[in-house]
């Protein structure tokens, strides 16, 4: 009986030990190796390719398998990072919710112009056009008045956080719906399913 609190405490300690502040060497990426990459394709934002495989740069667990966001009540927290990732690729909204809130945090350090993230909600079929039309609409990367956008957060950079609350009735039918980041070049890696169940 008494072992449970102790165990929970031990796990909490272990978890906190596993999420240290960024190590000093996390910023000393191999710049020489990535420079040619950045000049190869001007349409892609400069991305430190080494950061993707660098465990220090991705302190949040990022499973390769499908991972549903933890939902508490009618809200969830999505975490994003400098490696162009959300920490979940599915959001399941409880059918009992009238409105739903997505909190977005960016645990990276890169500025909004280099590694901005937002959360946009739309029909899956509308995603490519929303991103294409939002390409030039800095800094939010959503075309003003885009009626295909059901809801979206602000665009944030490293260390930022934001949230959006939307009417669940808008996504109950007519899907499939997706959540995604509309920053240029991020759609392929930063999207997931959104459904009401
Ligand atoms: Cu992004």
Boltz pocket constraint, residues with backbone or C-beta under 6 A from the ligand:
constraints:
  - pocket:
      binder: B
      contacts: [[A, 84], [A, 115], [A, 116], [A, 117], [A, 118], [A, 181], [A, 182], [A, 183], [A, 186], [A, 190]]
      max_distance: 6.0
